[in-house]
Amino acid sequence: MLTLSHVSKTFNAGTINEKRALVDCNLHLAPGDFVTIIGGNGAGKSTLMNMVAGVYPIDAGTITLDGKNISRLSEPARAKYLGRVFQDPMMGTAADMQIIENLAMAKRRGRARTLAWGVTRAEKEEYADRLRELGLGLEKRPTAKVGLLSGGQRQALTLLMATLTEPKLLLLDEHTAALDPKTAAKVLDLTEKIVAEKNLTTLMVTHNMNDAIRMGNRLIMMHEGRIIYDVRGDEKRSLTVKDLLQKFEEVSGGELANDRMLLS
């Protein structure tokens, strides 16, 4: 479903602030893979995700999604293939618009717009059913402005919007990092439920090692723009945080200097 072949990205090349964010990165995801990505600050996790989403152009290599070379497609052109949930709950939704209007926009992502009535009766019924599945009571307030929702409610709504049209690839960029532990657990449970029901191919960046081990069928670790560890299946399920820290030290030749990962 997704293949990155020899992808590289350097920011501020040739200057004192030069940063090699991705170095000859290779990655292949089969349909239905749910891959968690961990690594210290500056490891290249978010850069990898931004390269796939088209936020920045790649310097070298190719990115293929479902057999289509998307390496040179713009970010808007890729949007119809991708669903994305950001770390900041304020992103991914329109705060001044109603819940139901946000869902209608998500439903039409990648489609041609017309002058037809904005939200049909059938759509309202569909959105009510989907909101009810979140278990947050949002189906009772479909006309509420999204800006009035809590961070957890907004992130759950963004997750629903990102998966409403069943994207080729779902990108989750530390989507629970800004939430309190209880709310984060709720959003992660929803994530697992939606991904499993729709069998979505998913990339999830996280700093939480426990979440990285528990979620998905595959885990990769990044360091200095490279993938240094790739584990899946039974081997992944038997991992512990201690195993991951030890593996990092073995592969990188140093200790993991990231408080958030250590504390998680």
DRENMARZA-321405 format. One record per residue (C-alpha): y, x negated, z negated; residue in three letters. Coordinates in steps of 0.2 Angstrom, whole numbers, m for minus. Last residue first. Example, Ala and Ser with C-alpha at 12.3 -4.5 7.8 and 13.67 -1.06 7.14 Angstrom:
<gutors>
+-------+-------+-------+---------+
|    c2 |    c1 |    c3 | residuo |
+-------+-------+-------+---------+
|    m5 |   m68 |   m36 |     Ser |
|   m22 |   m62 |   m39 |     Ala |
+-------+-------+-------+---------+
</gutors>
This chain:
<gutors>
+-------+-------+-------+---------+
|    c2 |    c1 |    c3 | residuo |
+-------+-------+-------+---------+
|    35 |   m32 |  m146 |     Ser |
|    44 |   m45 |  m157 |     Leu |
|    38 |   m59 |  m146 |     Leu |
|    43 |   m51 |  m130 |     Met |
|    60 |   m47 |  m136 |     Arg |
|    62 |   m64 |  m143 |     Asp |
|    59 |   m73 |  m127 |     Asn |
|    55 |   m91 |  m127 |     Ala |
|    37 |   m91 |  m122 |     Leu |
|    31 |  m108 |  m126 |     Glu |
|    28 |  m122 |  m113 |     Gly |
|    16 |  m128 |  m100 |     Gly |
|    18 |  m113 |   m89 |     Ser |
|     0 |  m109 |   m86 |     Val |
|    m8 |  m113 |  m103 |     Glu |
|     7 |  m108 |  m113 |     Glu |
|     8 |   m91 |  m104 |     Phe |
|   m11 |   m89 |  m107 |     Lys |
|    m9 |   m91 |  m125 |     Gln |
|     5 |   m79 |  m126 |     Leu |
|    m6 |   m66 |  m116 |     Leu |
|   m21 |   m69 |  m127 |     Asp |
|   m11 |   m66 |  m143 |     Lys |
|    m4 |   m50 |  m136 |     Val |
|   m22 |   m44 |  m134 |     Thr |
|   m33 |   m42 |  m118 |     Leu |
|   m49 |   m32 |  m117 |     Ser |
|   m42 |   m19 |  m105 |     Arg |
|   m36 |   m33 |   m93 |     Lys |
|   m53 |   m41 |   m92 |     Glu |
|   m61 |   m23 |   m90 |     Asp |
|   m50 |   m20 |   m74 |     Gly |
|   m36 |   m32 |   m69 |     Arg |
|   m28 |   m49 |   m72 |     Val |
|   m15 |   m59 |   m62 |     Asp |
|    m6 |   m74 |   m70 |     Tyr |
|     7 |   m86 |   m64 |     Ile |
|    17 |   m75 |   m52 |     Ile |
|    32 |   m86 |   m48 |     Arg |
|    51 |   m84 |   m49 |     Gly |
|    52 |   m95 |   m64 |     Glu |
|    38 |   m87 |   m74 |     His |
|    29 |   m70 |   m70 |     Met |
|    14 |   m62 |   m78 |     Met |
|     4 |   m49 |   m69 |     Ile |
|    m6 |   m34 |   m76 |     Leu |
|   m18 |   m22 |   m68 |     Arg |
|   m26 |    m5 |   m71 |     Asn |
|   m11 |     3 |   m78 |     Gly |
|    m3 |     5 |   m96 |     Met |
|   m11 |    m2 |  m112 |     Arg |
|    m9 |   m21 |  m108 |     Ile |
|     9 |   m19 |  m102 |     Ala |
|    13 |    m7 |  m116 |     Asp |
|     7 |   m19 |  m129 |     Asn |
|    16 |   m34 |  m121 |     Met |
|    33 |   m24 |  m121 |     Asn |
|    46 |   m33 |  m110 |     His |
|    42 |   m21 |   m96 |     Thr |
|    42 |   m20 |   m77 |     Val |
|    31 |    m6 |   m69 |     Met |
|    25 |    m6 |   m52 |     Leu |
|    16 |    10 |   m46 |     Thr |
|     4 |    17 |   m33 |     Thr |
|     4 |    35 |   m37 |     Leu |
|   m13 |    44 |   m40 |     Asn |
|    m3 |    61 |   m41 |     Lys |
|   m11 |    66 |   m57 |     Glu |
|   m13 |    49 |   m64 |     Ala |
|     5 |    43 |   m61 |     Val |
|    11 |    60 |   m68 |     Ile |
|     1 |    58 |   m84 |     Lys |
|     4 |    40 |   m87 |     Glu |
|    23 |    42 |   m85 |     Thr |
|    23 |    57 |   m96 |     Leu |
|    14 |    47 |  m110 |     Asp |
|    27 |    32 |  m107 |     Leu |
|    41 |    45 |  m109 |     Val |
|    34 |    51 |  m125 |     Lys |
|    31 |    33 |  m132 |     Ala |
|    49 |    29 |  m127 |     Ala |
|    56 |    44 |  m137 |     Thr |
|    46 |    38 |  m152 |     Lys |
|    51 |    20 |  m151 |     Pro |
|    70 |    23 |  m147 |     Asp |
|    75 |    22 |  m129 |     Leu |
|    85 |     9 |  m119 |     Ala |
|    69 |    m1 |  m115 |     Ala |
|    59 |    15 |  m109 |     Thr |
|    62 |    13 |   m90 |     His |
|    60 |    m6 |   m90 |     Glu |
|    61 |    m5 |   m71 |     Asp |
|    49 |     8 |   m65 |     Leu |
|    46 |     8 |   m46 |     Leu |
|    35 |    21 |   m39 |     Leu |
|    28 |    17 |   m21 |     Leu |
|    23 |    29 |    m7 |     Lys |
|    33 |    42 |   m15 |     Pro |
|    26 |    59 |   m21 |     Glu |
|    41 |    71 |   m17 |     Thr |
|    44 |    75 |   m35 |     Leu |
|    40 |    58 |   m41 |     Thr |
|    57 |    50 |   m43 |     Ala |
|    64 |    67 |   m49 |     Met |
|    51 |    69 |   m63 |     Leu |
|    55 |    51 |   m69 |     Leu |
|    73 |    55 |   m69 |     Thr |
|    70 |    71 |   m79 |     Leu |
|    60 |    61 |   m92 |     Ala |
|    74 |    48 |   m92 |     Gln |
|    87 |    62 |   m95 |     Arg |
|    77 |    70 |  m109 |     Gln |
|    75 |    53 |  m117 |     Gly |
|    93 |    48 |  m116 |     Gly |
|    99 |    65 |  m123 |     Ser |
|   105 |    78 |  m111 |     Leu |
|   123 |    84 |  m109 |     Leu |
|   126 |    73 |   m94 |     Gly |
|   113 |    82 |   m85 |     Val |
|   124 |    98 |   m84 |     Lys |
|   114 |   113 |   m90 |     Ala |
|   109 |   125 |   m76 |     Thr |
|    90 |   123 |   m78 |     Pro |
|    91 |   127 |   m97 |     Arg |
|    75 |   135 |  m102 |     Lys |
|    64 |   124 |   m90 |     Glu |
|    72 |   109 |  m100 |     Leu |
|    61 |   114 |  m115 |     Gly |
|    55 |    96 |  m118 |     Leu |
|    36 |    98 |  m114 |     Gly |
|    38 |    89 |   m97 |     Leu |
|    26 |   101 |   m89 |     Glu |
|    39 |   115 |   m91 |     Arg |
|    51 |   105 |   m80 |     Leu |
|    38 |   106 |   m66 |     Arg |
|    35 |   124 |   m68 |     Asp |
|    54 |   128 |   m68 |     Ala |
|    56 |   117 |   m53 |     Tyr |
|    44 |   126 |   m43 |     Glu |
|    51 |   143 |   m48 |     Glu |
|    69 |   137 |   m43 |     Lys |
|    62 |   130 |   m27 |     Glu |
|    54 |   147 |   m22 |     Ala |
|    71 |   155 |   m26 |     Arg |
|    80 |   143 |   m14 |     Thr |
|    92 |   130 |   m20 |     Val |
|   107 |   125 |    m9 |     Gly |
|   108 |   139 |     4 |     Trp |
|   106 |   131 |    22 |     Ala |
|   120 |   121 |    29 |     Leu |
|   108 |   107 |    34 |     Thr |
|   103 |    89 |    27 |     Arg |
|    90 |    79 |    36 |     Ala |
|    77 |    72 |    24 |     Arg |
|    75 |    56 |    15 |     Gly |
|    78 |    63 |    m2 |     Arg |
|    78 |    82 |    m1 |     Arg |
|    67 |    85 |   m16 |     Lys |
|    78 |    73 |   m26 |     Ala |
|    94 |    82 |   m22 |     Met |
|    85 |    99 |   m27 |     Ala |
|    80 |    91 |   m43 |     Leu |
|    98 |    86 |   m47 |     Asn |
|   104 |   103 |   m43 |     Glu |
|    91 |   111 |   m55 |     Ile |
|    97 |   100 |   m69 |     Ile |
|   115 |   104 |   m66 |     Gln |
|   128 |    92 |   m59 |     Met |
|   141 |    82 |   m68 |     Asp |
|   129 |    68 |   m74 |     Ala |
|   121 |    65 |   m57 |     Ala |
|   104 |    56 |   m60 |     Thr |
|    96 |    39 |   m56 |     Gly |
|   107 |    30 |   m68 |     Met |
|   113 |    36 |   m85 |     Met |
|    96 |    33 |   m93 |     Pro |
|    98 |    14 |   m90 |     Asp |
|    82 |     5 |   m88 |     Gln |
|    80 |    12 |   m70 |     Phe |
|    67 |    24 |   m63 |     Val |
|    63 |    23 |   m45 |     Arg |
|    54 |    33 |   m31 |     Gly |
|    51 |    24 |   m14 |     Leu |
|    47 |    29 |     4 |     Tyr |
|    62 |    40 |     7 |     Lys |
|    73 |    27 |    m1 |     Ala |
|    69 |    13 |    11 |     Arg |
|    82 |    18 |    23 |     Ala |
|    95 |    19 |     9 |     Pro |
|    91 |     1 |     3 |     Glu |
|    92 |    m6 |    21 |     Ser |
|    77 |   m11 |    31 |     Leu |
|    75 |   m29 |    35 |     Arg |
|    58 |   m32 |    26 |     Ser |
|    52 |   m15 |    28 |     Ile |
|    37 |   m19 |    39 |     Asn |
|    26 |    m4 |    39 |     Lys |
|     7 |    m4 |    35 |     Gly |
|     9 |     7 |    19 |     Asp |
|    24 |    m4 |    13 |     Leu |
|    25 |   m22 |    20 |     Thr |
|    37 |   m35 |    13 |     Ile |
|    39 |   m51 |    23 |     Thr |
|    44 |   m69 |    20 |     Gly |
|    60 |   m78 |    18 |     Ala |
|    78 |   m76 |    11 |     Asp |
|    75 |   m58 |     6 |     Ile |
|    90 |   m46 |     7 |     Pro |
|    96 |   m38 |   m10 |     Tyr |
|    95 |   m20 |   m16 |     Val |
|    80 |   m17 |    m3 |     Gly |
|    69 |    m8 |   m15 |     Ala |
|    55 |   m21 |   m13 |     Val |
|    68 |   m35 |   m16 |     Met |
|    75 |   m26 |   m31 |     Asn |
|    58 |   m25 |   m39 |     Met |
|    55 |   m44 |   m36 |     Leu |
|    72 |   m47 |   m43 |     Thr |
|    68 |   m37 |   m59 |     Ser |
|    53 |   m47 |   m63 |     Lys |
|    60 |   m64 |   m58 |     Gly |
|    56 |   m74 |   m74 |     Ala |
|    75 |   m74 |   m78 |     Gly |
|    71 |   m67 |   m95 |     Asn |
|    53 |   m69 |  m100 |     Gly |
|    38 |   m62 |   m91 |     Gly |
|    29 |   m45 |   m89 |     Ile |
|    24 |   m35 |   m74 |     Ile |
|    13 |   m19 |   m75 |     Thr |
|     3 |   m14 |   m60 |     Val |
|    m4 |     4 |   m57 |     Phe |
|   m14 |     2 |   m41 |     Asp |
|   m17 |    19 |   m32 |     Gly |
|   m17 |    12 |   m15 |     Pro |
|   m20 |    m7 |   m15 |     Ala |
|    m6 |   m18 |   m21 |     Leu |
|    m4 |   m36 |   m14 |     His |
|     7 |   m50 |   m20 |     Leu |
|    13 |   m66 |   m14 |     Asn |
|    29 |   m75 |   m20 |     Cys |
|    35 |   m91 |   m11 |     Asp |
|    48 |   m94 |   m25 |     Val |
|    58 |   m79 |   m32 |     Leu |
|    74 |   m81 |   m42 |     Ala |
|    79 |   m98 |   m37 |     Arg |
|    96 |   m99 |   m45 |     Lys |
|   110 |  m109 |   m39 |     Glu |
|   125 |  m109 |   m50 |     Asn |
|   131 |  m126 |   m46 |     Ile |
|   132 |  m121 |   m28 |     Thr |
|   120 |  m123 |   m13 |     Gly |
|   112 |  m106 |   m14 |     Ala |
|   121 |   m94 |   m25 |     Asn |
|   106 |   m83 |   m27 |     Phe |
|    89 |   m89 |   m20 |     Thr |
|    75 |   m77 |   m14 |     Lys |
|    58 |   m80 |    m8 |     Ser |
|    44 |   m69 |    m1 |     Val |
|    28 |   m78 |     5 |     His |
|    20 |   m62 |     9 |     Ser |
|    23 |   m46 |    m2 |     Leu |
|    11 |   m33 |     2 |     Thr |
|    12 |   m15 |    m4 |     Leu |
|     0 |     0 |     0 |     Met |
+-------+-------+-------+---------+
</gutors>
